[in-house]
Amino acid sequence: MAKKAVASLQKRGAKDFTKVIKMTKNEKTGAYSFKQEIVHKDQVNDFLAKK
């Protein structure tokens, strides 16, 4: 899976995109889960602010 993300980030104009990983905690079980997404560098704060 990492190879696919790295390969897609090496294309032209890829410096404008960032891979963001967000960790969230489940309130019922207390377990952590991770959500990762490739977003434009201007939208990183919006992605991290979402719940």
C-alpha distance matrix in Angstrom:
0.0 3.8 5.4 5.4 6.7 8.8 10.1 11.1 12.8 14.9 16.9 20.5 21.1 17.7 19.8 20.7 17.3 15.8 12.7 14.5 13.9 16.8 18.2 20.6 23.1 24.3 28.1 29.0 27.1 26.4 22.8 20.1 17.0 14.4 13.6 11.4 12.1 12.8 16.6 19.6 21.1 24.2 22.6 20.9 24.0 24.3 20.8 21.7 25.1 24.1 24.5
3.8 0.0 3.8 5.4 5.2 6.1 8.5 10.0 10.7 12.6 15.2 18.7 19.2 15.6 17.2 18.5 15.3 13.5 10.6 12.9 12.6 16.1 17.7 20.6 23.3 25.1 28.8 30.1 28.2 26.9 23.4 20.4 17.6 14.6 14.0 11.2 11.9 11.9 15.6 18.2 19.1 22.5 21.3 19.4 22.6 23.4 20.1 20.7 24.4 23.9 24.6
5.4 3.8 0.0 3.8 5.5 5.1 6.0 8.6 9.9 10.8 13.3 17.0 18.2 15.0 17.0 18.8 16.0 15.0 12.8 15.7 16.0 19.5 21.3 24.3 27.1 28.7 32.5 33.7 31.8 30.7 27.1 24.2 21.3 18.3 17.4 14.4 14.3 13.6 17.1 19.3 20.5 24.0 23.2 21.6 25.0 25.8 22.7 23.7 27.3 26.8 27.8
5.4 5.4 3.8 0.0 3.8 5.5 5.2 6.2 8.7 10.2 11.8 15.5 16.6 13.6 16.2 17.4 14.4 14.0 11.9 14.9 15.6 19.0 21.1 23.8 26.7 28.2 31.9 33.1 31.5 30.7 27.2 24.3 21.0 17.9 16.3 13.2 12.4 11.5 15.0 17.2 19.0 22.3 21.3 20.2 23.8 24.0 21.0 22.5 25.9 25.1 26.3
6.7 5.2 5.5 3.8 0.0 3.8 5.5 5.2 6.3 8.9 10.9 14.2 14.5 11.1 13.2 14.2 11.0 10.2 8.2 11.3 12.5 16.0 18.6 21.4 24.6 26.3 29.9 31.6 30.2 29.0 25.7 22.5 19.3 15.9 14.0 10.6 9.5 8.2 11.7 13.9 15.4 18.8 17.8 16.6 20.2 20.6 17.7 19.1 22.6 22.1 23.6
8.8 6.1 5.1 5.5 3.8 0.0 3.8 5.5 5.2 6.5 9.5 12.8 13.6 10.2 11.9 13.9 11.4 10.7 9.4 12.9 14.4 18.1 20.6 23.8 27.0 29.0 32.6 34.3 32.8 31.3 28.0 24.7 21.8 18.3 16.9 13.3 12.4 10.5 13.6 15.0 15.9 19.6 19.3 17.9 21.5 22.5 19.9 21.0 24.7 24.6 26.3
10.1 8.5 6.0 5.2 5.5 3.8 0.0 3.8 5.5 5.4 7.4 11.2 12.8 10.1 12.7 14.7 12.6 13.0 12.3 15.9 17.6 21.2 23.8 26.8 30.0 31.8 35.4 37.0 35.6 34.3 31.0 27.8 24.7 21.3 19.5 15.9 14.5 12.3 15.1 16.2 17.7 21.1 21.0 20.2 24.0 24.6 22.1 23.8 27.2 26.9 28.7
11.1 10.0 8.6 6.2 5.2 5.5 3.8 0.0 3.8 5.5 6.1 9.5 10.5 7.8 11.0 12.2 10.0 11.0 10.7 14.3 16.4 19.9 22.8 25.5 28.9 30.7 34.1 35.9 34.8 33.6 30.5 27.2 23.9 20.4 18.1 14.5 12.3 9.6 12.1 13.1 15.1 18.3 18.0 17.7 21.5 21.8 19.5 21.6 24.8 24.4 26.4
12.8 10.7 9.9 8.7 6.3 5.2 5.5 3.8 0.0 3.8 5.6 8.3 8.5 5.1 7.6 9.3 7.3 8.2 8.8 12.6 15.2 18.7 21.9 24.8 28.4 30.5 33.8 35.9 34.9 33.3 30.3 26.8 23.9 20.2 18.0 14.2 12.0 8.9 10.8 11.2 12.4 15.9 16.2 15.6 19.3 20.2 18.2 20.0 23.3 23.4 25.7
14.9 12.6 10.8 10.2 8.9 6.5 5.4 5.5 3.8 0.0 3.8 6.7 8.4 6.0 8.3 11.0 10.2 11.4 12.3 16.1 18.6 22.2 25.3 28.4 31.9 34.1 37.5 39.5 38.3 36.7 33.7 30.2 27.3 23.6 21.6 17.8 15.8 12.7 14.3 14.2 15.1 18.5 19.3 18.8 22.6 23.6 21.9 23.5 26.8 27.1 29.4
16.9 15.2 13.3 11.8 10.9 9.5 7.4 6.1 5.6 3.8 0.0 3.8 6.3 5.5 8.8 10.7 10.5 12.8 14.1 17.8 20.7 24.1 27.3 30.2 33.7 35.7 39.1 41.1 40.2 38.7 35.8 32.3 29.2 25.6 23.1 19.4 16.8 13.4 14.5 13.9 15.4 18.4 19.3 19.6 23.3 23.9 22.5 24.6 27.6 27.7 30.3
20.5 18.7 17.0 15.5 14.2 12.8 11.2 9.5 8.3 6.7 3.8 0.0 3.8 5.4 7.9 9.5 10.7 13.7 15.9 19.3 22.6 25.8 29.2 32.0 35.7 37.8 41.0 43.2 42.5 41.0 38.2 34.6 31.6 27.9 25.3 21.6 18.8 15.1 15.2 13.7 14.9 17.5 19.0 19.8 23.3 24.0 23.1 25.4 28.1 28.5 31.3
21.1 19.2 18.2 16.6 14.5 13.6 12.8 10.5 8.5 8.4 6.3 3.8 0.0 3.8 5.5 6.1 8.0 11.4 14.2 17.3 20.8 23.7 27.3 30.0 33.7 35.9 38.9 41.4 40.9 39.2 36.7 33.1 30.2 26.5 23.7 20.2 17.1 13.3 12.7 10.5 11.5 13.8 15.7 16.6 20.0 20.8 20.3 22.5 25.0 25.6 28.7
17.7 15.6 15.0 13.6 11.1 10.2 10.1 7.8 5.1 6.0 5.5 5.4 3.8 0.0 3.8 5.2 5.4 8.2 10.7 14.0 17.4 20.5 24.0 26.9 30.6 32.8 35.9 38.3 37.6 35.9 33.3 29.7 26.8 23.1 20.5 16.9 14.1 10.3 10.4 9.1 10.0 13.0 14.3 14.6 18.2 19.1 18.1 20.1 23.0 23.5 26.3
19.8 17.2 17.0 16.2 13.2 11.9 12.7 11.0 7.6 8.3 8.8 7.9 5.5 3.8 0.0 3.8 5.5 7.6 10.8 13.7 17.2 20.2 23.7 26.7 30.4 32.9 35.8 38.5 37.9 35.8 33.4 29.7 27.2 23.4 21.1 17.6 15.1 11.5 11.0 9.0 8.4 11.6 13.6 13.4 16.8 18.4 17.7 19.2 22.1 23.2 26.1
20.7 18.5 18.8 17.4 14.2 13.9 14.7 12.2 9.3 11.0 10.7 9.5 6.1 5.2 3.8 0.0 3.8 6.9 10.5 12.8 16.6 19.0 22.7 25.3 29.1 31.6 34.3 37.0 36.8 34.8 32.6 28.9 26.3 22.7 20.0 16.7 13.9 10.3 8.6 5.8 5.6 8.2 10.3 10.9 14.2 15.3 15.1 17.1 19.5 20.5 23.7
17.3 15.3 16.0 14.4 11.0 11.4 12.6 10.0 7.3 10.2 10.5 10.7 8.0 5.4 5.5 3.8 0.0 3.8 6.9 9.5 13.2 15.8 19.5 22.1 25.9 28.2 31.1 33.7 33.3 31.5 29.1 25.5 22.8 19.1 16.4 13.0 10.1 6.5 5.5 4.3 5.2 8.6 9.2 9.2 12.9 13.8 12.7 14.7 17.5 18.2 21.1
15.8 13.5 15.0 14.0 10.2 10.7 13.0 11.0 8.2 11.4 12.8 13.7 11.4 8.2 7.6 6.9 3.8 0.0 3.8 6.1 9.8 12.6 16.2 19.1 22.8 25.4 28.3 30.9 30.3 28.3 25.9 22.2 19.7 16.0 13.8 10.4 8.3 5.6 5.6 6.1 5.7 9.3 9.3 7.7 11.3 12.8 11.2 12.4 15.6 16.5 19.1
12.7 10.6 12.8 11.9 8.2 9.4 12.3 10.7 8.8 12.3 14.1 15.9 14.2 10.7 10.8 10.5 6.9 3.8 0.0 3.8 6.7 10.1 13.4 16.5 20.1 22.5 25.7 28.1 27.2 25.3 22.7 19.0 16.4 12.6 10.6 7.0 5.8 4.3 6.4 8.7 9.0 12.2 11.1 8.9 12.3 13.5 10.8 11.7 15.3 15.7 17.7
14.5 12.9 15.7 14.9 11.3 12.9 15.9 14.3 12.6 16.1 17.8 19.3 17.3 14.0 13.7 12.8 9.5 6.1 3.8 0.0 3.8 6.5 10.1 13.0 16.7 19.3 22.3 24.9 24.2 22.2 19.9 16.1 13.8 10.1 8.2 5.6 5.5 6.1 7.2 9.8 9.6 12.0 10.1 7.2 9.8 11.1 8.1 8.3 12.0 12.5 14.3
13.9 12.6 16.0 15.6 12.5 14.4 17.6 16.4 15.2 18.6 20.7 22.6 20.8 17.4 17.2 16.6 13.2 9.8 6.7 3.8 0.0 3.8 6.7 10.0 13.4 16.1 19.2 21.7 20.8 18.7 16.2 12.5 10.2 6.6 5.7 4.3 6.6 8.8 10.5 13.4 13.3 15.4 13.2 10.1 11.9 12.9 9.5 8.7 12.4 12.5 13.2
16.8 16.1 19.5 19.0 16.0 18.1 21.2 19.9 18.7 22.2 24.1 25.8 23.7 20.5 20.2 19.0 15.8 12.6 10.1 6.5 3.8 0.0 3.8 6.5 10.2 13.0 15.8 18.6 18.0 15.8 13.8 10.2 8.4 5.6 5.2 6.2 8.7 11.4 12.3 15.2 15.0 16.3 13.6 10.6 11.2 11.8 8.5 6.7 9.9 9.9 9.9
18.2 17.7 21.3 21.1 18.6 20.6 23.8 22.8 21.9 25.3 27.3 29.2 27.3 24.0 23.7 22.7 19.5 16.2 13.4 10.1 6.7 3.8 0.0 3.8 6.9 10.0 12.9 15.6 14.6 12.2 10.3 6.6 5.8 4.6 6.5 8.8 11.9 14.9 16.0 19.0 18.7 20.0 17.2 14.2 14.2 14.8 11.8 9.5 11.9 11.7 10.5
20.6 20.6 24.3 23.8 21.4 23.8 26.8 25.5 24.8 28.4 30.2 32.0 30.0 26.9 26.7 25.3 22.1 19.1 16.5 13.0 10.0 6.5 3.8 0.0 3.8 6.6 9.3 12.2 11.8 9.7 8.5 5.6 5.4 6.3 7.9 11.1 13.9 17.2 18.0 21.0 21.0 21.7 18.6 16.0 15.5 15.4 12.6 10.4 11.7 10.8 8.5
23.1 23.3 27.1 26.7 24.6 27.0 30.0 28.9 28.4 31.9 33.7 35.7 33.7 30.6 30.4 29.1 25.9 22.8 20.1 16.7 13.4 10.2 6.9 3.8 0.0 3.8 6.2 8.9 8.5 6.0 5.7 4.4 6.4 8.9 11.1 14.5 17.5 20.9 21.8 24.8 24.7 25.4 22.3 19.7 18.9 18.7 16.1 13.9 14.6 13.7 10.7
24.3 25.1 28.7 28.2 26.3 29.0 31.8 30.7 30.5 34.1 35.7 37.8 35.9 32.8 32.9 31.6 28.2 25.4 22.5 19.3 16.1 13.0 10.0 6.6 3.8 0.0 3.8 5.6 5.8 5.1 5.4 6.1 7.6 10.7 12.6 16.3 19.2 22.8 23.8 27.0 27.3 27.8 24.4 22.2 21.5 20.7 18.1 16.4 16.7 15.1 11.7
28.1 28.8 32.5 31.9 29.9 32.6 35.4 34.1 33.8 37.5 39.1 41.0 38.9 35.9 35.8 34.3 31.1 28.3 25.7 22.3 19.2 15.8 12.9 9.3 6.2 3.8 0.0 3.8 5.9 5.4 7.9 9.3 11.3 14.3 16.1 19.7 22.4 25.9 26.5 29.5 29.7 29.8 26.5 24.4 23.1 22.3 20.2 18.2 17.9 16.4 12.7
29.0 30.1 33.7 33.1 31.6 34.3 37.0 35.9 35.9 39.5 41.1 43.2 41.4 38.3 38.5 37.0 33.7 30.9 28.1 24.9 21.7 18.6 15.6 12.2 8.9 5.6 3.8 0.0 3.8 5.9 8.2 10.8 12.6 16.1 18.0 21.7 24.5 28.2 29.1 32.3 32.7 33.0 29.5 27.5 26.5 25.5 23.2 21.6 21.3 19.5 15.8
27.1 28.2 31.8 31.5 30.2 32.8 35.6 34.8 34.9 38.3 40.2 42.5 40.9 37.6 37.9 36.8 33.3 30.3 27.2 24.2 20.8 18.0 14.6 11.8 8.5 5.8 5.9 3.8 0.0 3.8 5.4 8.8 11.0 14.8 17.2 20.9 24.0 27.7 29.0 32.4 32.7 33.4 30.1 27.8 27.1 26.5 23.8 22.0 22.4 20.8 17.3
26.4 26.9 30.7 30.7 29.0 31.3 34.3 33.6 33.3 36.7 38.7 41.0 39.2 35.9 35.8 34.8 31.5 28.3 25.3 22.2 18.7 15.8 12.2 9.7 6.0 5.1 5.4 5.9 3.8 0.0 3.8 6.6 9.8 13.2 16.0 19.5 22.7 26.3 27.5 30.6 30.6 31.3 28.2 25.6 24.8 24.6 22.1 19.8 20.4 19.3 16.0
22.8 23.4 27.1 27.2 25.7 28.0 31.0 30.5 30.3 33.7 35.8 38.2 36.7 33.3 33.4 32.6 29.1 25.9 22.7 19.9 16.2 13.8 10.3 8.5 5.7 5.4 7.9 8.2 5.4 3.8 0.0 3.8 6.7 10.3 13.4 16.7 20.1 23.7 25.3 28.7 28.8 29.9 26.8 24.2 23.9 23.8 20.8 18.9 20.1 18.9 15.9
20.1 20.4 24.2 24.3 22.5 24.7 27.8 27.2 26.8 30.2 32.3 34.6 33.1 29.7 29.7 28.9 25.5 22.2 19.0 16.1 12.5 10.2 6.6 5.6 4.4 6.1 9.3 10.8 8.8 6.6 3.8 0.0 3.8 6.9 10.2 13.3 16.8 20.2 21.8 25.1 25.1 26.4 23.4 20.6 20.6 20.7 17.6 15.6 17.2 16.3 13.8
17.0 17.6 21.3 21.0 19.3 21.8 24.7 23.9 23.9 27.3 29.2 31.6 30.2 26.8 27.2 26.3 22.8 19.7 16.4 13.8 10.2 8.4 5.8 5.4 6.4 7.6 11.3 12.6 11.0 9.8 6.7 3.8 0.0 3.8 6.8 10.1 13.5 17.1 18.9 22.4 22.8 24.3 21.2 18.6 19.1 18.9 15.5 14.2 16.2 14.8 12.7
14.4 14.6 18.3 17.9 15.9 18.3 21.3 20.4 20.2 23.6 25.6 27.9 26.5 23.1 23.4 22.7 19.1 16.0 12.6 10.1 6.6 5.6 4.6 6.3 8.9 10.7 14.3 16.1 14.8 13.2 10.3 6.9 3.8 0.0 3.8 6.5 10.1 13.5 15.5 19.0 19.4 21.1 18.2 15.6 16.6 16.6 13.0 12.0 14.6 13.6 12.4
13.6 14.0 17.4 16.3 14.0 16.9 19.5 18.1 18.0 21.6 23.1 25.3 23.7 20.5 21.1 20.0 16.4 13.8 10.6 8.2 5.7 5.2 6.5 7.9 11.1 12.6 16.1 18.0 17.2 16.0 13.4 10.2 6.8 3.8 0.0 3.8 6.8 10.5 12.3 15.9 16.8 18.4 15.3 13.1 14.5 14.1 10.3 10.3 13.0 11.5 11.1
11.4 11.2 14.4 13.2 10.6 13.3 15.9 14.5 14.2 17.8 19.4 21.6 20.2 16.9 17.6 16.7 13.0 10.4 7.0 5.6 4.3 6.2 8.8 11.1 14.5 16.3 19.7 21.7 20.9 19.5 16.7 13.3 10.1 6.5 3.8 0.0 3.7 7.1 9.5 13.1 14.2 16.3 13.6 11.5 13.7 13.7 9.9 10.5 13.8 12.8 13.5
12.1 11.9 14.3 12.4 9.5 12.4 14.5 12.3 12.0 15.8 16.8 18.8 17.1 14.1 15.1 13.9 10.1 8.3 5.8 5.5 6.6 8.7 11.9 13.9 17.5 19.2 22.4 24.5 24.0 22.7 20.1 16.8 13.5 10.1 6.8 3.7 0.0 3.8 6.2 9.9 11.7 13.7 11.1 9.8 12.7 12.2 8.8 10.6 13.7 12.7 14.2
12.8 11.9 13.6 11.5 8.2 10.5 12.3 9.6 8.9 12.7 13.4 15.1 13.3 10.3 11.5 10.3 6.5 5.6 4.3 6.1 8.8 11.4 14.9 17.2 20.9 22.8 25.9 28.2 27.7 26.3 23.7 20.2 17.1 13.5 10.5 7.1 3.8 0.0 3.8 7.1 9.1 11.6 9.9 9.1 12.7 12.6 10.0 12.1 15.3 14.8 17.0
16.6 15.6 17.1 15.0 11.7 13.6 15.1 12.1 10.8 14.3 14.5 15.2 12.7 10.4 11.0 8.6 5.5 5.6 6.4 7.2 10.5 12.3 16.0 18.0 21.8 23.8 26.5 29.1 29.0 27.5 25.3 21.8 18.9 15.5 12.3 9.5 6.2 3.8 0.0 3.8 6.3 8.1 6.3 6.5 10.1 9.8 8.1 10.8 13.4 13.3 16.1
19.6 18.2 19.3 17.2 13.9 15.0 16.2 13.1 11.2 14.2 13.9 13.7 10.5 9.1 9.0 5.8 4.3 6.1 8.7 9.8 13.4 15.2 19.0 21.0 24.8 27.0 29.5 32.3 32.4 30.6 28.7 25.1 22.4 19.0 15.9 13.1 9.9 7.1 3.8 0.0 3.8 5.4 5.4 6.8 10.2 10.3 9.9 12.5 14.7 15.2 18.4
21.1 19.1 20.5 19.0 15.4 15.9 17.7 15.1 12.4 15.1 15.4 14.9 11.5 10.0 8.4 5.6 5.2 5.7 9.0 9.6 13.3 15.0 18.7 21.0 24.7 27.3 29.7 32.7 32.7 30.6 28.8 25.1 22.8 19.4 16.8 14.2 11.7 9.1 6.3 3.8 0.0 3.8 5.5 5.6 8.6 10.1 10.2 11.9 14.1 15.5 18.8
24.2 22.5 24.0 22.3 18.8 19.6 21.1 18.3 15.9 18.5 18.4 17.5 13.8 13.0 11.6 8.2 8.6 9.3 12.2 12.0 15.4 16.3 20.0 21.7 25.4 27.8 29.8 33.0 33.4 31.3 29.9 26.4 24.3 21.1 18.4 16.3 13.7 11.6 8.1 5.4 3.8 0.0 3.8 5.8 7.5 8.4 9.9 11.7 12.9 14.5 18.1
22.6 21.3 23.2 21.3 17.8 19.3 21.0 18.0 16.2 19.3 19.3 19.0 15.7 14.3 13.6 10.3 9.2 9.3 11.1 10.1 13.2 13.6 17.2 18.6 22.3 24.4 26.5 29.5 30.1 28.2 26.8 23.4 21.2 18.2 15.3 13.6 11.1 9.9 6.3 5.4 5.5 3.8 0.0 3.8 5.6 5.2 6.3 8.8 10.0 11.0 14.6
20.9 19.4 21.6 20.2 16.6 17.9 20.2 17.7 15.6 18.8 19.6 19.8 16.6 14.6 13.4 10.9 9.2 7.7 8.9 7.2 10.1 10.6 14.2 16.0 19.7 22.2 24.4 27.5 27.8 25.6 24.2 20.6 18.6 15.6 13.1 11.5 9.8 9.1 6.5 6.8 5.6 5.8 3.8 0.0 3.8 5.4 5.2 6.3 8.6 10.2 13.4
24.0 22.6 25.0 23.8 20.2 21.5 24.0 21.5 19.3 22.6 23.3 23.3 20.0 18.2 16.8 14.2 12.9 11.3 12.3 9.8 11.9 11.2 14.2 15.5 18.9 21.5 23.1 26.5 27.1 24.8 23.9 20.6 19.1 16.6 14.5 13.7 12.7 12.7 10.1 10.2 8.6 7.5 5.6 3.8 0.0 3.8 5.4 5.1 6.0 8.7 11.9
24.3 23.4 25.8 24.0 20.6 22.5 24.6 21.8 20.2 23.6 23.9 24.0 20.8 19.1 18.4 15.3 13.8 12.8 13.5 11.1 12.9 11.8 14.8 15.4 18.7 20.7 22.3 25.5 26.5 24.6 23.8 20.7 18.9 16.6 14.1 13.7 12.2 12.6 9.8 10.3 10.1 8.4 5.2 5.4 3.8 0.0 3.8 5.5 5.1 6.3 10.0
20.8 20.1 22.7 21.0 17.7 19.9 22.1 19.5 18.2 21.9 22.5 23.1 20.3 18.1 17.7 15.1 12.7 11.2 10.8 8.1 9.5 8.5 11.8 12.6 16.1 18.1 20.2 23.2 23.8 22.1 20.8 17.6 15.5 13.0 10.3 9.9 8.8 10.0 8.1 9.9 10.2 9.9 6.3 5.2 5.4 3.8 0.0 3.8 5.5 5.5 8.6
21.7 20.7 23.7 22.5 19.1 21.0 23.8 21.6 20.0 23.5 24.6 25.4 22.5 20.1 19.2 17.1 14.7 12.4 11.7 8.3 8.7 6.7 9.5 10.4 13.9 16.4 18.2 21.6 22.0 19.8 18.9 15.6 14.2 12.0 10.3 10.5 10.6 12.1 10.8 12.5 11.9 11.7 8.8 6.3 5.1 5.5 3.8 0.0 3.8 5.5 7.8
25.1 24.4 27.3 25.9 22.6 24.7 27.2 24.8 23.3 26.8 27.6 28.1 25.0 23.0 22.1 19.5 17.5 15.6 15.3 12.0 12.4 9.9 11.9 11.7 14.6 16.7 17.9 21.3 22.4 20.4 20.1 17.2 16.2 14.6 13.0 13.8 13.7 15.3 13.4 14.7 14.1 12.9 10.0 8.6 6.0 5.1 5.5 3.8 0.0 3.8 6.4
24.1 23.9 26.8 25.1 22.1 24.6 26.9 24.4 23.4 27.1 27.7 28.5 25.6 23.5 23.2 20.5 18.2 16.5 15.7 12.5 12.5 9.9 11.7 10.8 13.7 15.1 16.4 19.5 20.8 19.3 18.9 16.3 14.8 13.6 11.5 12.8 12.7 14.8 13.3 15.2 15.5 14.5 11.0 10.2 8.7 6.3 5.5 5.5 3.8 0.0 3.8
24.5 24.6 27.8 26.3 23.6 26.3 28.7 26.4 25.7 29.4 30.3 31.3 28.7 26.3 26.1 23.7 21.1 19.1 17.7 14.3 13.2 9.9 10.5 8.5 10.7 11.7 12.7 15.8 17.3 16.0 15.9 13.8 12.7 12.4 11.1 13.5 14.2 17.0 16.1 18.4 18.8 18.1 14.6 13.4 11.9 10.0 8.6 7.8 6.4 3.8 0.0
